[in-house]
Amino acid sequence: MLQNNSALAQLKQQIRDNTPRVEGVIKATDRGFGFLETDDGDSYFVPPPAMKQVLHGDRVEAILHEEGEKKSVEPDTLIESGMERFIARVKKRDGRLSVIPDHPSMNAPLKARVKRSLDEASLGEGDWVVVRLVRHPLKPEDRGFFTQIDELVAKTDNPAVPWRVTLARHALEQECPDAGDDWPLRDEGLERENLTAEPFFTIDGEKTRDMDDALRVERREGGGWTLNVAIADPTAYVEEGHAADLEARTRAFTVYLPGQNVTMLPEALADDLCSLWEDRDRPVLACALNIEADGSLGEYRFFAATARSHAKLVYDNVSDWLEGQGDWAPSEAIGEQLEALRELTEARADWRAKHALVFKDRPDYVFDLDEAGNVLGIRTEERRIANRMIEESMIAANACCADLLSQHVGHGIFNVHRAFEADKAEAAQEFLAGQEIQVELEALTELPRYRELKRELEGREDAWLDARLRRFQGFTNMSAQPGPHFGLGLDAYATWTSPIRKYGDMVNHRLIKRVLKGEQAPAEASQALTEQLTERRRLNRLAERDVKDWLYVRYLTPSAEANESFEAEIIAINRGGMRVRLTANGATAFIPAPLMHSDRDKVAIDDKDGRIQIEGVERYKLGDVIRVALTEAREETRSLVGRPAE
């Protein structure tokens, strides 16, 4: 009998070894079937019965079935679960507890139990919970899916659901840190210069509380300017290794959401002791830098100081005054500085356009909310002159920080961005060649050559080309070693101007202070820290996007009911349709292929090239601006659906 079982096992293994197999990630749809997408970009159909054995995001090995030209796969081995931890809603039926994952392509309930520390009776229908997957049918000895409810996030009728659920989804903190109110100023052995009589000023949003930069600008005899940048100094209160420091290290950034900020530092520090409030003396880390008449950076000096902001200014008021609009006016001393700062900004922008790179201005969209979190309106805030004045000042100050750390320390927290990762540079070169743009590989991987290429491409003003190139481009990473920032066109870039909001800036503050005191620098930041900073920044951006998507759906539901039309830019094209961004408010909507033409077979989508043909004629491509009529606002999936309005 044992010999027969052994022979049977060997036969099964032989069949398994000789069966064609593929590996990839499961992508579920809301119609029961799914797809397995390989790392090489191939896609295979997963029929509904097989989809019952997997969840969206699972990485699996699957058996490949071929019938003529049709190919499908049957998931066979789980490599990595895509939903170990997820957000779900409670489902109760006939005394049995289950959960429905909060995912647009998943509507089947999964059996559940409750963590011992939770009371099952306290959970109601539709409540939002954090769930952990404990059984998976593709795991040995597991016959089906089974989950455990680990945490109640919010009751179904809680008005704060969008914020609480989003923060829980990305495992971000729900509240600001609590670390007491007793924060004496530390003796760090630094001599602080007294700048309290100097007329520094801040420019921020009207409701900003955590103000971490103040400026003082003077015209120099013979041309050019001296820019003094005073930055809030939380490390003057928070010693490295203190509980508040360790918590800030974990959080890495302040999370900014519409209607709610979750600070990195305790509010007593972020919004009070460290914030550069008007008429209050504050410890600062400062930099005096010379900017030449042509906008180039000259000599700079970092130093510790005590400063006082003499004016809390607001972006729009400053822009209006400089443009000769509105009733607001600054004092004479501040007004002279604002005019000088405008001149400095224009010179710096011109220099960066010629010798580095300048981002295109994009508007910000601001949500006006009532106390219950309802959207009263969405304002478009353009990048006006006051915004650019602060932006250019901070870029200049951060470039000086990168130079100081590179020259005197050899490490720090640097923002490193390579336009094209090595594994994508050749593909980008091939793509450009297909557009009759012949470039050497060095133009994509070496900063001086890339600057020239980028200026040439921007001169074409081809929105489709810009959008297609983004598919090959890399992301900004945090690195302990200096490296180029291709997006800014700079050899190195290290931020120190937002230490209230960014832990990496606190790290750089401590390194700058070591240089000022002539002390030996500590070991460079670990890879674990730089990777954590990069990941937390990614999660923060996803959280901001998710909350905005929720609020957009609520705000635009009446527009969808009325089929209201909007101008929109096509920002993505996939095999199911295209995604657009409404220029009036920044919301994104999806236009499925069946809504482009009554006969789906007449819609040909080339998702790799970013083009759509209808009845053999190209109608849409990435970067196009079109009219879109909203047709649905689905709060359960936080998605807007539209159709072409032409």
C-alpha positions in Angstrom: 0.0 0.0 0.0 2.8 2.4 0.9 4.6 1.5 -2.4 1.4 2.4 -4.3 1.0 5.7 -2.5 4.7 6.5 -3.2 4.3 5.6 -6.9 1.1 7.8 -7.1 3.0 10.7 -5.5 5.9 10.3 -8.0 3.4 10.2 -10.9 1.7 13.4 -9.7 5.1 15.1 -9.3 6.1 14.1 -12.9 2.8 15.5 -14.2 3.5 18.7 -12.2 7.0 19.0 -13.5 5.9 18.6 -17.1 2.9 21.0 -16.9 3.5 24.6 -18.3 3.4 27.0 -15.4 3.5 30.8 -15.0 4.1 33.1 -12.0 2.4 36.4 -11.4 0.1 38.6 -9.4 -3.7 38.2 -9.4 -5.8 41.2 -10.5 -9.5 40.7 -9.6 -12.5 42.3 -11.4 -15.9 43.0 -10.1 -17.4 40.4 -12.6 -16.0 37.3 -11.0 -13.1 36.6 -13.3 -9.6 38.0 -13.0 -6.2 38.1 -14.6 -2.7 36.9 -13.7 -0.1 39.5 -14.6 3.5 38.4 -14.9 6.6 40.5 -14.2 7.3 40.5 -17.9 4.0 42.3 -18.6 2.1 39.2 -19.9 -1.6 38.8 -18.8 -3.5 35.5 -18.5 -7.3 35.0 -18.0 -8.3 33.5 -14.6 -11.9 32.0 -14.9 -14.4 32.6 -12.1 -14.1 29.1 -10.5 -10.4 29.5 -10.1 -10.8 33.0 -8.8 -12.6 31.6 -5.7 -9.2 30.2 -4.6 -7.3 33.5 -4.6 -7.6 37.1 -3.6 -6.6 40.3 -5.4 -2.9 40.9 -5.1 -1.9 37.3 -4.4 1.4 36.3 -6.0 0.9 32.7 -7.2 2.3 30.0 -9.4 -0.4 28.8 -11.8 -1.0 26.0 -14.3 -1.2 27.3 -17.9 -4.1 25.9 -20.0 -4.1 26.4 -23.8 -7.1 25.7 -26.1 -6.2 26.9 -29.5 -5.3 30.6 -29.3 -7.1 30.9 -25.9 -5.0 30.8 -22.8 -6.1 30.7 -19.2 -4.4 29.8 -15.9 -5.4 27.9 -12.8 -3.7 29.2 -9.6 -1.9 26.3 -7.9 0.6 27.5 -5.4 0.5 30.6 -3.2 3.9 32.4 -3.1 2.8 35.5 -1.2 -0.6 36.7 -0.1 -1.6 40.1 -1.3 -4.0 40.7 1.6 -2.4 39.6 4.9 -3.9 42.7 6.5 -6.8 44.7 5.1 -9.8 46.9 5.8 -13.2 45.4 5.6 -16.9 45.9 6.6 -18.7 43.7 9.1 -21.4 41.4 7.7 -23.8 39.5 10.1 -26.3 37.0 8.8 -28.1 34.2 10.7 -25.8 34.6 13.7 -22.7 34.1 11.5 -19.9 36.7 11.3 -18.1 37.5 8.1 -16.4 40.5 6.5 -16.4 42.0 3.0 -13.0 43.4 2.0 -13.1 47.1 1.1 -11.9 46.6 -2.4 -13.7 47.6 -5.6 -13.3 44.2 -7.2 -14.2 42.1 -4.1 -17.8 41.7 -2.9 -17.8 38.1 -1.6 -17.9 37.7 2.2 -15.1 35.9 4.0 -15.7 34.0 7.2 -14.4 35.7 10.3 -13.8 35.4 14.0 -13.1 38.1 16.5 -9.8 38.8 18.3 -10.1 37.8 22.0 -9.7 41.4 23.2 -12.7 42.5 21.1 -16.4 42.0 22.0 -18.2 40.6 19.0 -21.5 42.0 20.3 -20.1 45.5 19.9 -19.7 45.0 16.2 -22.6 46.1 14.0 -23.5 45.6 10.4 -21.3 47.7 8.2 -18.8 48.7 10.8 -15.2 49.3 9.6 -12.6 46.9 10.9 -9.0 45.9 10.4 -8.8 42.2 9.4 -6.0 39.7 9.2 -6.1 36.6 6.9 -5.4 33.5 8.8 -6.3 30.7 6.3 -5.9 30.6 2.5 -7.2 27.7 0.3 -3.9 27.5 -1.6 -1.9 26.9 1.7 -1.3 23.3 2.7 -4.0 22.0 5.0 -6.2 25.1 4.6 -9.5 24.3 3.0 -10.9 27.8 2.6 -10.5 31.5 3.5 -10.8 32.5 7.1 -10.1 35.8 8.8 -9.7 37.4 12.2 -11.0 40.9 13.1 -8.2 42.6 15.0 -9.5 46.1 15.4 -12.6 48.2 15.2 -11.7 51.3 13.1 -15.1 53.2 13.1 -18.8 52.6 13.5 -20.7 52.8 10.2 -22.3 56.1 11.1 -19.2 57.9 12.3 -18.7 61.1 10.3 -14.9 60.7 10.5 -15.1 57.4 8.5 -13.1 58.7 5.5 -10.2 59.8 7.7 -10.1 56.9 10.2 -10.5 54.2 7.5 -7.9 55.7 5.3 -5.3 56.1 8.0 -6.0 52.5 9.2 -5.7 51.2 5.7 -2.2 52.5 5.4 -1.3 51.6 9.0 -0.8 55.3 9.8 -1.3 56.9 13.2 -4.8 58.2 13.9 -3.8 60.9 16.5 -0.9 63.4 17.1 1.7 62.1 19.5 1.3 62.8 23.2 4.6 63.5 24.9 3.7 66.1 27.6 4.0 69.9 27.7 7.3 70.4 29.6 9.9 71.2 27.0 12.9 73.1 28.3 15.4 74.5 25.8 18.5 72.3 25.8 22.0 73.5 26.3 23.7 72.1 23.1 27.0 73.9 23.4 26.0 76.2 20.6 26.5 80.0 20.5 23.3 81.5 19.2 23.4 84.8 17.4 20.7 87.3 18.4 18.6 88.1 15.3 15.4 89.2 17.1 15.8 92.8 16.0 16.1 91.8 12.3 12.7 92.0 10.5 12.2 88.4 9.5 8.8 87.4 8.1 6.9 84.2 7.3 4.6 83.5 4.3 2.2 80.6 4.7 -1.4 79.6 4.3 -3.9 81.6 6.3 -4.6 78.6 8.6 -1.1 77.3 8.9 0.1 76.7 12.5 3.4 74.8 12.1 5.5 77.6 10.5 9.0 76.4 10.1 10.7 79.0 7.9 11.2 82.7 8.1 13.1 84.9 5.7 15.1 88.1 5.7 16.4 89.5 2.3 18.7 92.4 1.5 20.0 93.8 -1.8 23.8 93.8 -2.0 25.8 96.7 -3.2 27.1 95.9 -6.7 24.2 93.6 -7.4 22.6 90.4 -6.0 21.1 89.7 -2.7 21.8 88.2 0.7 19.0 85.8 1.8 18.8 84.8 5.4 16.8 81.7 6.0 15.8 81.0 9.7 14.4 77.5 10.3 12.6 76.2 13.3 14.8 74.2 15.6 13.0 71.2 17.2 16.3 69.4 18.0 16.9 72.3 20.4 14.1 70.7 22.5 14.2 67.0 21.5 17.3 65.1 22.2 18.2 62.2 20.0 16.8 59.0 21.5 14.1 60.7 23.5 10.7 59.1 23.4 9.4 62.0 21.2 12.4 61.6 18.9 11.8 57.8 18.5 8.1 58.5 17.8 9.0 61.1 15.2 11.4 58.7 13.6 8.6 56.1 13.4 6.1 58.6 11.9 8.8 60.2 9.6 6.4 62.9 8.4 3.4 65.0 9.4 0.4 63.6 7.6 -1.6 66.4 5.8 -5.2 65.4 4.9 -8.1 67.7 4.0 -9.5 68.8 7.3 -7.0 67.0 9.5 -3.3 67.0 10.2 -1.6 64.2 12.2 1.7 65.8 13.4 5.0 64.1 13.5 6.0 65.9 16.7 3.8 66.6 19.7 1.5 69.5 19.0 3.1 71.5 21.9 6.2 71.6 19.8 4.9 71.5 16.2 2.2 74.2 16.6 3.7 76.2 19.5 7.2 76.1 20.9 8.9 75.5 17.5 6.5 77.3 15.2 7.8 80.7 14.1 4.8 82.7 15.3 4.8 86.5 14.9 6.4 88.5 17.7 7.8 85.4 19.6 11.5 84.6 20.1 12.4 81.2 18.8 15.6 79.2 18.6 16.5 78.6 14.9 19.1 77.1 12.7 19.9 79.7 10.1 21.7 80.1 6.8 22.9 83.3 5.2 23.5 82.8 1.5 24.6 85.1 -1.2 22.7 85.0 -4.5 24.4 86.7 -7.4 22.6 89.0 -9.8 22.4 86.2 -12.4 20.6 84.0 -9.9 23.6 81.7 -9.2 24.4 80.7 -5.6 27.5 82.3 -3.9 29.0 81.8 -0.5 26.8 80.6 2.4 27.1 80.3 6.2 25.1 78.1 8.6 24.8 79.2 12.2 22.5 78.8 15.3 20.5 81.8 16.3 17.5 83.2 18.1 15.1 84.9 15.8 11.7 86.6 15.9 9.2 86.8 13.0 8.0 90.4 12.6 5.1 89.6 10.3 2.9 86.5 9.6 2.0 87.0 5.9 -0.4 85.0 3.7 0.4 83.8 0.2 -2.6 85.4 -1.5 -2.2 88.8 0.2 1.5 89.0 -0.7 0.8 88.0 -4.3 -2.1 90.5 -4.6 0.1 93.3 -3.2 3.0 92.5 -5.6 0.5 92.4 -8.5 -1.1 95.7 -7.5 -4.4 94.2 -6.3 -6.4 94.1 -3.1 -6.4 96.3 0.0 -3.7 94.6 2.1 -0.3 96.2 2.4 2.8 95.3 4.4 4.9 97.6 6.5 7.6 99.6 4.7 10.4 97.4 6.0 8.6 94.2 5.0 7.5 95.7 1.7 11.0 96.5 0.6 12.0 92.9 1.3 9.1 91.4 -0.6 10.0 93.4 -3.7 13.7 92.3 -3.3 12.6 88.7 -2.9 10.5 88.9 -6.0 13.6 90.1 -7.9 15.7 87.3 -6.4 13.0 84.7 -7.3 12.9 85.7 -10.9 16.7 85.6 -11.1 16.9 82.2 -9.5 14.1 80.8 -11.7 15.9 82.1 -14.8 19.2 80.6 -13.6 17.6 77.2 -12.8 15.9 77.2 -16.2 19.3 77.6 -17.9 21.5 75.5 -15.7 19.2 73.1 -13.8 15.5 72.3 -14.3 12.2 73.9 -13.3 9.0 72.2 -12.6 5.9 73.2 -14.4 3.4 75.0 -12.1 0.4 72.9 -11.2 -2.5 74.2 -9.1 -3.4 73.0 -5.7 -7.0 72.0 -4.9 -8.1 73.0 -1.4 -11.2 71.5 0.3 -13.4 73.7 2.4 -15.1 71.6 5.0 -17.6 72.1 7.8 -17.1 70.7 11.3 -18.8 67.4 10.3 -16.4 66.9 7.4 -18.9 67.8 4.6 -17.4 69.5 1.6 -18.6 73.0 1.2 -16.5 73.7 -1.9 -13.2 73.1 -3.6 -10.9 76.0 -4.3 -8.2 76.1 -7.0 -5.0 77.7 -5.7 -2.6 78.6 -8.5 1.2 78.8 -7.9 1.4 82.5 -7.7 4.4 84.7 -7.1 4.4 84.4 -3.3 4.4 80.6 -3.5 7.3 80.7 -6.0 9.2 83.1 -3.7 9.1 80.6 -0.8 9.8 77.7 -3.2 12.9 79.2 -4.7 14.2 80.3 -1.3 13.8 76.8 0.1 15.4 75.1 -3.0 18.4 77.5 -2.7 18.7 76.8 1.1 18.4 73.0 0.6 21.1 73.1 -2.2 23.4 74.8 0.3 22.6 72.0 2.9 23.4 69.3 0.4 26.8 71.0 -0.4 27.6 71.4 3.3 26.8 67.8 4.2 28.6 66.5 1.1 31.8 68.5 1.8 32.0 68.3 5.6 30.2 65.2 6.7 30.0 62.9 3.6 26.5 61.7 4.4 23.1 62.9 5.6 19.5 62.4 4.4 19.5 63.3 0.6 16.6 63.3 -1.8 17.9 61.3 -4.8 16.0 61.0 -8.0 17.2 59.4 -11.2 15.1 60.2 -14.2 15.4 56.6 -15.6 16.3 53.6 -13.6 19.1 51.5 -15.2 16.7 48.7 -16.1 14.3 51.1 -17.9 16.8 53.5 -19.6 17.2 51.3 -22.6 13.5 50.9 -23.0 13.1 54.7 -22.8 15.9 55.1 -25.4 14.0 52.7 -27.7 10.8 54.5 -27.2 12.3 57.9 -28.0 13.9 56.4 -31.1 10.4 55.4 -32.2 9.4 59.1 -32.0 12.4 60.0 -34.2 14.3 61.4 -31.1 17.8 59.9 -31.3 19.5 60.0 -27.9 22.5 58.3 -26.5 22.0 56.3 -23.3 24.1 58.8 -21.4 21.5 61.4 -22.0 19.1 59.4 -19.9 21.5 58.4 -17.1 24.0 61.3 -16.7 22.7 64.5 -15.3 24.4 67.1 -17.5 23.2 65.3 -20.7 19.7 64.7 -19.2 19.3 68.5 -18.5 19.8 69.2 -22.2 17.4 66.4 -23.3 14.7 67.6 -20.9 14.9 71.2 -22.1 14.6 69.9 -25.7 11.6 67.7 -24.9 9.9 70.5 -23.0 10.3 72.7 -26.0 8.1 70.4 -28.0 5.1 70.9 -25.6 3.9 67.4 -26.4 1.6 66.3 -23.6 1.4 62.7 -25.0 5.2 62.4 -25.1 5.5 63.7 -21.5 2.9 61.2 -20.3 4.4 58.2 -22.1 7.9 59.0 -20.8 6.7 59.0 -17.2 6.1 55.2 -17.6 9.8 54.7 -17.7 10.8 57.2 -15.0 11.9 56.4 -11.5 10.8 57.9 -8.1 12.5 60.0 -5.5 14.2 58.0 -2.8 15.8 59.0 0.5 19.5 58.1 0.6 22.3 58.5 3.2 24.8 59.2 0.4 24.7 62.3 -1.9 23.3 61.7 -5.3 21.8 63.6 -8.2 18.2 64.9 -8.2 17.3 64.7 -11.9 13.9 66.3 -11.4 15.4 69.5 -10.1 18.5 69.1 -12.3 20.8 69.5 -9.2 23.9 67.4 -8.4 22.6 66.9 -4.8 19.6 67.9 -2.7 19.1 67.6 1.0 16.2 69.2 2.8 16.6 70.9 6.3 13.9 73.5 6.0 10.9 71.5 7.4 12.1 69.8 10.6 8.7 70.2 12.3 7.2 68.1 9.5 10.0 65.7 8.3 12.3 63.5 10.4 15.0 63.5 7.7 15.3 67.2 8.2 15.8 66.7 12.0 18.6 64.3 11.1 20.2 66.9 8.9 19.9 69.6 11.6 21.8 67.4 14.0 24.5 66.9 11.4 24.8 70.6 10.7 25.1 71.3 14.4 28.0 68.8 14.6 29.7 70.7 11.8 29.2 74.0 13.6 30.6 72.6 16.9 33.5 70.9 15.1 32.5 67.5 16.3 32.9 64.2 14.5 29.8 63.1 12.7 28.1 59.9 13.7 27.7 56.9 11.5 25.6 57.5 8.4 21.8 56.7 8.5 21.1 53.1 8.1 19.5 51.7 4.9 16.5 50.7 7.1 15.9 54.3 8.1 16.2 55.7 4.5 13.9 53.0 3.2 11.4 53.7 6.0 11.4 57.5 5.2 10.8 56.7 1.5 8.0 54.3 2.3 6.3 56.5 4.9 6.3 59.4 2.4 4.7 57.1 -0.2 2.0 56.0 2.3 1.3 59.6 3.3 0.7 60.5 -0.3 -1.6 57.5 -0.8 -3.6 58.5 2.3 -4.0 62.1 1.1 -5.2 60.8 -2.3 -7.6 58.3 -0.7 -9.3 60.8 1.5 -9.6 63.3 -1.4 -11.2 60.5 -3.5 -13.8 59.9 -0.8 -14.6 63.6 -0.5 -14.7 64.1 -4.3 -17.3 61.4 -4.6 -19.5 62.9 -1.9 -19.1 66.4 -3.3 -19.7 65.5 -7.0 -22.6 63.1 -6.4 -25.1 65.8 -7.5 -23.0 66.5 -10.6 -23.1 62.9 -11.5 -26.9 62.7 -11.0 -27.2 65.7 -13.3 -24.7 64.3 -15.9 -22.8 67.6 -15.5 -19.8 67.9 -17.9 -16.3 69.1 -17.1 -13.0 69.8 -18.9 -10.6 67.0 -18.2 -7.1 65.8 -19.1 -6.5 62.1 -20.0 -3.8 60.9 -17.4 -3.9 57.1 -17.9 -5.1 54.5 -20.4 -5.5 50.8 -19.7 -7.3 48.0 -21.4 -10.6 48.8 -19.7 -10.8 52.5 -20.5 -9.1 55.7 -19.6 -8.7 57.8 -16.5 -9.1 61.6 -16.6 -8.5 64.5 -14.1 -11.1 67.2 -14.0 -9.3 70.5 -14.3 -11.9 72.5 -12.3 -11.3 70.6 -9.1 -8.6 67.9 -9.5 -11.0 64.9 -9.1 -10.2 61.8 -11.2 -12.8 59.8 -13.0 -12.7 56.6 -15.1 -14.3 56.3 -18.5 -14.9 52.6 -19.3 -14.6 51.5 -22.9 -18.4 50.6 -23.2 -19.2 54.3 -22.5 -17.0 55.4 -25.4 -19.1 53.6 -28.0 -22.3 51.5 -27.9 -20.4 48.7 -29.7 -17.4 47.7 -27.5 -15.8 45.8 -30.4 -15.4 49.1 -32.2 -13.2 50.5 -29.4 -9.5 49.5 -29.8 -7.3 50.4 -26.8 -3.5 50.4 -27.0 -2.6 50.8 -23.4 1.1 50.5 -24.0 1.1 53.4 -26.5 -1.5 55.4 -24.7 -4.0 55.7 -27.6 -7.6 54.8 -28.3 -9.2 54.2 -31.7 -12.9 54.2 -32.3 -14.1 52.6 -35.6 -10.5 52.6 -36.8 -9.9 56.3 -36.1 -7.7 57.6 -33.3 -9.9 59.6 -30.9 -8.0 59.8 -27.7 -4.5 59.8 -26.4 -2.6 60.5 -23.2 -2.4 64.2 -22.4 -5.5 65.2 -24.5 -8.0 67.6 -22.9 -11.6 66.6 -23.5 -15.1 67.2 -22.2 -16.4 64.6 -19.8 -19.9 64.1 -18.4 -20.0 62.4 -15.0 -22.5 59.5 -14.9 -21.9 57.8 -11.5 -20.4 58.6 -8.1 -19.8 55.4 -6.2 -19.1 56.0 -2.5 -18.6 52.2 -1.8 -15.5 52.3 -4.1 -14.7 56.0 -3.9 -14.8 56.3 -7.6 -16.3 58.6 -10.3 -17.4 57.2 -13.6 -17.9 59.4 -16.7 -18.3 59.3 -20.5 -17.0 61.5 -23.3 -19.3 64.6 -23.6 -18.6 65.3 -27.2 
